[in-house]
């Protein structure tokens, strides 16, 4: 049996009840994209995306094909690691620490580790800061350090100035520094290329160095029980590679989807867990609603391939980890409900309502595969909503 989870990174379904804490009341990634672009998503509509509570800009299906609902994130925060960890049974009591700039003691230690000074050390868009500081970086050899509203320490360097492997080593050293009171969720290596005025990031060479989850996840339970656990895209990085039997990098959404289809057709016994990050990184953060809509439409066209790749007992989940409303002020994530669609030959296409935690996903996966998961989350597999 193969269970496949595809994370449409940042496709939020409306602001959560506590969104006012984050200044996100009124955000709705899906609805606002569709409102701007007027895009139709026929296959998502058939599955039941428009039948989910709170979705207003997509028509409800008369007879949805998938079980459909939305999920509340219990953990505080709105970053990818927090959402993904909760999917797999780890809900943080306190949000990851964020910075306006990193303290002198951290930057002094980082400078000592790299043997040179740094540029930046402030919140910024990655594409903007390399345009602003890239030429100075080339002249000085100093790496560009920046952060965002997420808990990240990002290091950008031109491949002709700092070799990629050296950038990775610096990132690993930074990971060792950013723990305890100064912990960040991720250290990210951001190599780039090009010339002043035409710099571009090498997304396929990006590397994320995440904190390891503080406790066992559903992934660990599955792999310990002998199941295959295959991570595609940035998924293994998010979990510090803990619990995976195979990790596969992807270059973009279409590549990640093609890799997922290949694995589904190979019929692994266990879990395929894929993240499609372009929705978030290329269109959400950069506030491009029309391009976001086009990417959704492109994905929608490939949904029939996914459905036809399922065997009799297989289950396919579509979920999202937070919002990133491209019509919202700023360039950061938005605190929103997560998407939940579940499809398969044994799935009743009923309304799952509003699940109380992202962790219900992991608990349900464990339940389907008959693994003894004793962590958080409530499975809906045993309910009348899902048939045996």
Buried (B, 14 or more C-beta within 10 A) or exposed (E): BBBBBBBBBBBBBBBBEEBEEBBBBEBBBBBBBBBBBEBBBEBBBBBBBBBBBBBEBBBEBEEBBBBBBBBBBBBBBBBBBBBBBBBBBBBBEEBBEBBEBBEEEBBEBBBEBBEBEBBBBEBBBBBEBBBBBBBBBBEBBBBBBBBBBBBBBBBBBBBEBBEBEBBBBBBBBBBEBBEEEBEBBBBBBBBBEBEEEEBEBBBEBBBBBBBEBEEBBBBBBBBEBEBBBBBBBBBBBBBBEBBBBBBBBBBBBBBBBBBBBEBBEEEBEBBBBBBBBBBBBBBBBBBBBBBBBBBBBEBBEBBEBBBEBBEEEBBBBBBBBBBBBBBBEEBBBBBBBBBBBBBBEBBEBBBBBBBEBBBBBBBBBBBBBEBEBEBBBBBBBEEEBBEE
